[in-house]
Amino acid sequence: MAPKIVLITGMSGSGKSVALHALEDAGYYCVDNLPPELLPAFVALEPRHHGNRVAIAMDVRSATSLHQVPRELDRLRRQGAAVQSIFLDASVDTLVRRFSETRRRHPLSHDDPQQGRKALVQTIELERGLLADLREQAHVIDTSALRASQLQSYVKGLIPGAQGQLTLVFQSFAFKRGIPMDSDYVFDVRMLPNPHYEPTLRDLTGLDEPVAEFLRQQPDAALMRTHIEQFLGHWLEMLDRNHRSYVTVAIGCTGGQHRSVYLVERLAETFGRRWTALRRHRELDGR
């Protein structure tokens, strides 16, 4: 049986350890900070000892040899391995706050762990540049507004996707908490009638039938859904033909509770008939 390999990479402080723990729970043999030079030998050896599912974390600590990773992953795919690459990202402000809270030193910093914000921001931007090629070839998860439990669920949800088949991630969010950095497409639905202003619907969400029924009765909500489906229906076919593995479609409203949630559910239902479609509700999943 062909080995299944998950590569976890991303920004320092973005949650790679949390992601590895999720994969370990899912039955993967995990190793952190494997030097890229050892990747071929490790993949050849591990199935004999720990089965055919391995997860590997690589980051900027291997900066001098990271350029080898895309080439090695392509070689493993040609040999029949099922390879998935996940890149964890977060906003600069989030990363600065996390380093401040944990009092950890950034891997690229040779200064005191309590270096000034300006120096830390410069270090983070340097790291982002070094990892740009890996980010470009991976499925990106923005962890800025995610709890550890949410990130673990998201990572586990990505693993069952069949290789060679497009996987769609539909994500609702609140604009007031920022646009997810992992979005490939973003649709703003704040102009639609808002169930929040209906007293009987305010405390419900787009997952509840009364809210869904309210929005089904709104012509503009139906038109918005049709326009998004037409747009995605055209371009997703082209992305699929170009062997794209993951596409994240973010739907945003004011609070991320009603309109965006409703549309994510409907879109996942529609496109799930053709592709693997995952649902995420950023403002609800952490409840």
The 8 nearest C-alpha neighbors of each residue, nearest first, counted from 0:
[[1, 2, 51, 3, 80, 79, 50, 46],
 [2, 0, 80, 79, 3, 81, 51, 78],
 [3, 1, 51, 80, 52, 81, 4, 0],
 [4, 2, 52, 81, 51, 80, 82, 53],
 [3, 5, 82, 53, 54, 81, 52, 83],
 [4, 6, 54, 83, 84, 82, 55, 7],
 [5, 7, 84, 55, 54, 56, 85, 83],
 [8, 6, 56, 85, 55, 86, 84, 5],
 [7, 9, 86, 57, 58, 56, 85, 87],
 [10, 8, 87, 86, 88, 58, 11, 13],
 [9, 11, 13, 88, 12, 87, 127, 126],
 [10, 12, 13, 9, 105, 58, 106, 59],
 [11, 13, 14, 94, 10, 97, 98, 15],
 [12, 14, 10, 11, 88, 87, 89, 15],
 [15, 13, 17, 16, 12, 18, 87, 142],
 [14, 16, 18, 17, 13, 19, 7, 8],
 [17, 15, 19, 18, 14, 20, 31, 56],
 [18, 16, 20, 14, 15, 19, 21, 147],
 [19, 17, 15, 21, 16, 20, 151, 14],
 [20, 18, 16, 22, 21, 17, 23, 15],
 [19, 21, 23, 17, 18, 22, 24, 16],
 [22, 20, 151, 18, 24, 19, 23, 25],
 [23, 21, 25, 19, 24, 20, 27, 18],
 [22, 24, 27, 20, 26, 25, 21, 19],
 [25, 23, 21, 22, 26, 20, 27, 19],
 [26, 24, 22, 23, 27, 21, 155, 20],
 [27, 25, 23, 24, 22, 28, 52, 53],
 [28, 26, 23, 53, 52, 22, 25, 29],
 [27, 29, 53, 54, 23, 52, 49, 26],
 [30, 28, 54, 55, 53, 27, 23, 19],
 [29, 31, 55, 56, 54, 33, 32, 28],
 [30, 32, 56, 33, 55, 29, 57, 19],
 [33, 31, 57, 56, 34, 58, 30, 60],
 [32, 34, 31, 57, 35, 56, 30, 55],
 [35, 33, 36, 37, 61, 32, 38, 57],
 [36, 34, 38, 37, 68, 33, 64, 65],
 [35, 37, 34, 38, 64, 39, 67, 33],
 [38, 36, 35, 40, 34, 39, 41, 33],
 [37, 39, 41, 35, 40, 36, 42, 34],
 [40, 38, 42, 41, 37, 43, 71, 36],
 [39, 41, 43, 37, 42, 38, 44, 36],
 [40, 42, 38, 44, 43, 39, 45, 37],
 [43, 41, 39, 44, 40, 45, 38, 46],
 [42, 44, 40, 41, 45, 39, 46, 47],
 [45, 43, 41, 42, 46, 47, 40, 48],
 [44, 46, 48, 47, 42, 49, 41, 43],
 [47, 45, 50, 51, 49, 48, 44, 43],
 [46, 48, 45, 44, 49, 50, 51, 43],
 [47, 49, 45, 46, 50, 44, 51, 28],
 [50, 48, 46, 45, 47, 28, 51, 52],
 [51, 49, 46, 52, 48, 47, 45, 53],
 [50, 52, 2, 46, 3, 53, 49, 1],
 [53, 51, 3, 27, 50, 2, 4, 28],
 [52, 54, 28, 27, 4, 29, 3, 5],
 [55, 53, 5, 29, 4, 6, 28, 27],
 [54, 56, 6, 30, 29, 7, 31, 5],
 [57, 55, 7, 31, 32, 8, 6, 30],
 [58, 56, 32, 8, 33, 7, 55, 31],
 [59, 57, 60, 8, 61, 9, 32, 56],
 [58, 60, 62, 61, 126, 57, 130, 106],
 [59, 61, 58, 62, 106, 32, 107, 57],
 [62, 60, 59, 63, 64, 65, 34, 58],
 [61, 63, 59, 65, 64, 60, 129, 58],
 [62, 64, 61, 65, 66, 60, 59, 67],
 [63, 65, 66, 62, 67, 61, 35, 36],
 [66, 64, 62, 67, 68, 61, 63, 35],
 [65, 67, 64, 68, 69, 63, 70, 62],
 [68, 66, 65, 70, 64, 69, 71, 35],
 [67, 69, 71, 70, 65, 66, 35, 72],
 [70, 68, 72, 71, 67, 73, 66, 133],
 [69, 71, 73, 68, 72, 67, 74, 66],
 [70, 72, 74, 68, 73, 69, 75, 67],
 [73, 71, 75, 69, 74, 70, 68, 76],
 [74, 72, 76, 70, 71, 75, 69, 77],
 [73, 75, 71, 77, 72, 76, 70, 78],
 [74, 76, 78, 72, 77, 73, 80, 71],
 [77, 75, 80, 73, 79, 78, 74, 72],
 [78, 76, 74, 79, 75, 73, 80, 72],
 [77, 79, 75, 76, 80, 74, 1, 73],
 [78, 80, 76, 77, 1, 81, 75, 2],
 [79, 81, 76, 2, 1, 75, 78, 82],
 [82, 80, 3, 4, 2, 162, 76, 79],
 [83, 81, 4, 5, 80, 3, 76, 84],
 [84, 82, 5, 6, 4, 85, 81, 137],
 [83, 85, 6, 137, 5, 7, 138, 82],
 [86, 84, 138, 7, 137, 139, 6, 8],
 [87, 85, 139, 9, 8, 137, 134, 138],
 [88, 86, 9, 140, 13, 139, 141, 8],
 [87, 89, 141, 13, 10, 9, 142, 140],
 [90, 88, 143, 141, 142, 13, 93, 94],
 [89, 91, 93, 92, 143, 94, 88, 180],
 [90, 92, 94, 93, 95, 89, 120, 123],
 [93, 91, 95, 90, 94, 96, 89, 120],
 [94, 92, 96, 90, 91, 95, 143, 97],
 [93, 95, 97, 91, 96, 92, 12, 98],
 [96, 94, 92, 98, 93, 97, 91, 99],
 [97, 95, 99, 93, 94, 98, 100, 92],
 [98, 96, 100, 94, 99, 95, 101, 93],
 [97, 99, 95, 101, 103, 96, 100, 102],
 [98, 100, 96, 102, 97, 101, 95, 103],
 [99, 101, 97, 98, 102, 96, 103, 95],
 [100, 102, 103, 98, 99, 97, 96, 104],
 [103, 101, 99, 98, 100, 112, 104, 113],
 [104, 102, 101, 98, 112, 105, 99, 100],
 [103, 105, 112, 106, 108, 102, 98, 111],
 [104, 106, 108, 107, 103, 11, 112, 98],
 [107, 105, 108, 104, 60, 59, 11, 109],
 [108, 106, 105, 109, 122, 60, 126, 59],
 [109, 107, 105, 110, 106, 104, 122, 119],
 [108, 110, 107, 111, 106, 104, 105, 112],
 [111, 109, 108, 112, 114, 104, 113, 105],
 [110, 112, 113, 114, 109, 104, 108, 115],
 [113, 111, 104, 114, 103, 102, 110, 105],
 [112, 114, 111, 115, 102, 99, 104, 110],
 [115, 113, 111, 112, 110, 118, 119, 116],
 [116, 114, 118, 117, 119, 113, 120, 112],
 [115, 117, 119, 118, 120, 114, 95, 121],
 [118, 116, 120, 119, 115, 121, 114, 122],
 [117, 119, 121, 120, 115, 116, 122, 114],
 [118, 120, 122, 116, 121, 117, 123, 115],
 [121, 119, 123, 117, 122, 118, 116, 124],
 [122, 120, 118, 124, 119, 123, 125, 117],
 [121, 123, 119, 125, 120, 124, 126, 118],
 [124, 122, 126, 120, 125, 121, 119, 127],
 [123, 125, 127, 121, 126, 122, 120, 128],
 [126, 124, 122, 128, 123, 127, 121, 129],
 [125, 127, 123, 129, 124, 128, 122, 130],
 [128, 126, 124, 130, 125, 129, 131, 123],
 [127, 129, 131, 125, 126, 130, 124, 132],
 [128, 130, 126, 127, 131, 125, 62, 59],
 [129, 131, 127, 128, 133, 132, 134, 126],
 [132, 130, 134, 128, 133, 129, 127, 135],
 [131, 133, 135, 134, 130, 136, 129, 66],
 [134, 132, 130, 135, 136, 131, 137, 69],
 [135, 133, 131, 137, 132, 136, 86, 130],
 [134, 136, 132, 133, 137, 131, 138, 139],
 [137, 135, 133, 134, 132, 138, 84, 69],
 [138, 136, 84, 85, 134, 86, 135, 139],
 [137, 139, 85, 86, 245, 84, 140, 136],
 [140, 138, 86, 181, 87, 85, 137, 141],
 [141, 139, 87, 181, 142, 88, 86, 138],
 [140, 142, 88, 181, 180, 89, 143, 179],
 [141, 143, 145, 89, 144, 88, 140, 13],
 [144, 142, 89, 141, 145, 93, 90, 88],
 [145, 143, 142, 146, 141, 281, 176, 179],
 [146, 144, 142, 143, 149, 150, 147, 281],
 [145, 147, 149, 148, 150, 285, 144, 142],
 [146, 148, 150, 149, 151, 17, 145, 14],
 [147, 149, 151, 146, 150, 152, 285, 145],
 [150, 148, 152, 146, 147, 151, 145, 153],
 [149, 151, 153, 147, 152, 148, 154, 145],
 [150, 152, 21, 148, 154, 149, 153, 18],
 [153, 151, 149, 155, 150, 154, 156, 148],
 [152, 154, 156, 150, 151, 155, 149, 157],
 [155, 153, 151, 157, 156, 152, 150, 18],
 [156, 154, 152, 157, 158, 153, 151, 21],
 [155, 157, 153, 154, 158, 152, 159, 277],
 [158, 156, 154, 155, 159, 160, 153, 277],
 [157, 159, 155, 160, 156, 154, 83, 161],
 [160, 158, 157, 161, 156, 155, 162, 275],
 [161, 159, 158, 157, 162, 166, 275, 164],
 [162, 160, 164, 159, 163, 165, 166, 158],
 [163, 161, 164, 81, 160, 244, 82, 83],
 [162, 164, 161, 244, 242, 165, 243, 239],
 [165, 163, 162, 161, 244, 166, 274, 239],
 [164, 166, 244, 245, 239, 243, 274, 167],
 [167, 165, 245, 275, 276, 244, 274, 164],
 [168, 166, 276, 246, 245, 247, 277, 275],
 [167, 169, 247, 277, 276, 278, 248, 246],
 [170, 168, 248, 278, 263, 249, 247, 277],
 [169, 171, 279, 249, 280, 278, 250, 248],
 [172, 170, 280, 250, 259, 260, 251, 249],
 [173, 171, 255, 251, 281, 282, 250, 174],
 [172, 174, 255, 254, 253, 175, 252, 251],
 [173, 175, 177, 176, 253, 251, 178, 252],
 [174, 176, 173, 177, 253, 254, 178, 252],
 [177, 175, 174, 173, 178, 172, 144, 254],
 [176, 178, 174, 175, 179, 173, 172, 144],
 [177, 179, 174, 180, 176, 172, 173, 251],
 [180, 178, 181, 182, 141, 177, 249, 172],
 [179, 181, 141, 182, 178, 89, 140, 88],
 [180, 182, 141, 139, 140, 179, 183, 247],
 [183, 181, 247, 184, 180, 179, 249, 248],
 [182, 184, 247, 248, 246, 181, 185, 249],
 [183, 185, 248, 182, 249, 247, 186, 246],
 [186, 184, 249, 250, 248, 182, 187, 183],
 [185, 187, 250, 251, 249, 188, 184, 248],
 [186, 188, 251, 189, 250, 252, 185, 190],
 [189, 187, 252, 190, 191, 251, 186, 259],
 [188, 190, 252, 191, 187, 253, 251, 258],
 [189, 191, 188, 192, 187, 193, 252, 219],
 [192, 190, 189, 188, 193, 220, 219, 258],
 [193, 191, 194, 190, 217, 214, 220, 189],
 [192, 194, 195, 196, 191, 258, 257, 197],
 [195, 193, 197, 196, 200, 201, 192, 257],
 [196, 194, 201, 193, 197, 200, 198, 257],
 [195, 197, 194, 193, 198, 201, 200, 192],
 [196, 198, 194, 200, 195, 199, 201, 193],
 [199, 197, 201, 200, 196, 195, 202, 194],
 [198, 200, 197, 201, 202, 203, 194, 209],
 [201, 199, 203, 197, 198, 202, 194, 210],
 [200, 202, 195, 198, 203, 197, 199, 194],
 [201, 203, 200, 204, 199, 195, 198, 256],
 [204, 202, 200, 201, 207, 210, 205, 257],
 [205, 203, 257, 256, 206, 207, 210, 202],
 [204, 206, 257, 261, 260, 207, 210, 211],
 [205, 207, 204, 261, 208, 260, 211, 210],
 [208, 206, 205, 204, 210, 209, 203, 211],
 [207, 209, 211, 210, 212, 206, 205, 213],
 [210, 208, 212, 211, 207, 213, 200, 203],
 [211, 209, 213, 212, 208, 205, 207, 200],
 [212, 210, 208, 214, 213, 209, 205, 215],
 [211, 213, 215, 209, 210, 214, 208, 216],
 [212, 214, 210, 216, 211, 215, 209, 217],
 [215, 213, 217, 216, 211, 212, 220, 210],
 [216, 214, 212, 217, 213, 211, 221, 220],
 [215, 217, 214, 213, 218, 212, 221, 220],
 [216, 218, 214, 220, 219, 215, 221, 213],
 [219, 217, 221, 220, 222, 216, 215, 214],
 [218, 220, 222, 221, 217, 223, 191, 192],
 [221, 219, 223, 217, 222, 218, 191, 214],
 [220, 222, 218, 224, 219, 223, 225, 217],
 [223, 221, 219, 225, 224, 220, 218, 226],
 [222, 224, 220, 226, 225, 221, 219, 227],
 [223, 225, 221, 227, 222, 226, 228, 220],
 [224, 226, 222, 228, 223, 227, 229, 221],
 [227, 225, 229, 223, 228, 224, 222, 230],
 [226, 228, 230, 224, 229, 225, 231, 223],
 [229, 227, 225, 231, 226, 230, 232, 224],
 [230, 228, 232, 226, 227, 231, 225, 233],
 [231, 229, 227, 228, 232, 233, 226, 234],
 [232, 230, 228, 234, 233, 235, 229, 227],
 [231, 233, 229, 230, 228, 235, 234, 236],
 [234, 232, 231, 230, 235, 236, 229, 237],
 [233, 235, 237, 231, 236, 232, 238, 230],
 [236, 234, 238, 237, 231, 232, 233, 239],
 [237, 235, 239, 234, 238, 233, 240, 232],
 [236, 238, 240, 234, 235, 239, 241, 233],
 [239, 237, 235, 241, 240, 243, 236, 234],
 [238, 240, 236, 242, 241, 237, 243, 165],
 [239, 241, 237, 242, 238, 236, 243, 235],
 [240, 242, 238, 239, 243, 237, 236, 244],
 [243, 241, 239, 240, 244, 238, 163, 165],
 [242, 244, 238, 239, 241, 245, 165, 240],
 [245, 243, 165, 166, 242, 164, 163, 246],
 [246, 244, 166, 165, 167, 243, 138, 247],
 [245, 247, 167, 168, 183, 248, 166, 244],
 [248, 246, 168, 182, 183, 167, 169, 249],
 [247, 249, 184, 169, 182, 183, 185, 168],
 [248, 250, 170, 185, 171, 182, 169, 184],
 [251, 249, 171, 186, 259, 185, 170, 187],
 [252, 250, 172, 187, 259, 173, 171, 174],
 [251, 253, 189, 173, 255, 188, 259, 254],
 [252, 254, 173, 174, 255, 189, 175, 251],
 [255, 253, 173, 256, 252, 175, 174, 172],
 [254, 256, 173, 172, 252, 282, 259, 253],
 [255, 257, 204, 254, 260, 205, 258, 259],
 [258, 256, 205, 204, 260, 259, 261, 255],
 [259, 257, 261, 260, 205, 262, 252, 256],
 [258, 260, 171, 262, 250, 251, 261, 252],
 [261, 259, 205, 263, 257, 171, 258, 262],
 [260, 262, 205, 258, 264, 259, 263, 257],
 [263, 261, 265, 259, 264, 260, 266, 258],
 [264, 262, 266, 260, 265, 261, 169, 267],
 [263, 265, 267, 261, 262, 266, 268, 260],
 [264, 266, 262, 268, 263, 267, 269, 261],
 [267, 265, 269, 263, 268, 264, 262, 270],
 [268, 266, 264, 270, 271, 269, 276, 265],
 [267, 269, 265, 271, 266, 270, 264, 272],
 [270, 268, 266, 267, 271, 272, 265, 273],
 [269, 271, 272, 267, 273, 268, 266, 274],
 [270, 272, 276, 274, 268, 273, 267, 269],
 [271, 273, 270, 269, 274, 268, 275, 276],
 [274, 272, 271, 270, 275, 269, 276, 165],
 [275, 273, 271, 276, 272, 270, 165, 166],
 [274, 276, 166, 271, 167, 277, 165, 160],
 [277, 275, 167, 271, 267, 168, 166, 274],
 [276, 278, 168, 167, 169, 275, 279, 267],
 [279, 277, 169, 168, 170, 267, 276, 280],
 [280, 278, 170, 281, 169, 171, 277, 168],
 [279, 281, 171, 283, 284, 170, 282, 172],
 [282, 280, 172, 284, 283, 279, 171, 170],
 [281, 283, 280, 255, 284, 172, 285, 256],
 [284, 282, 280, 285, 286, 281, 256, 255],
 [285, 283, 280, 281, 286, 282, 149, 279],
 [284, 286, 283, 149, 282, 146, 281, 145],
 [285, 283, 284, 282, 281, 149, 146, 280]]
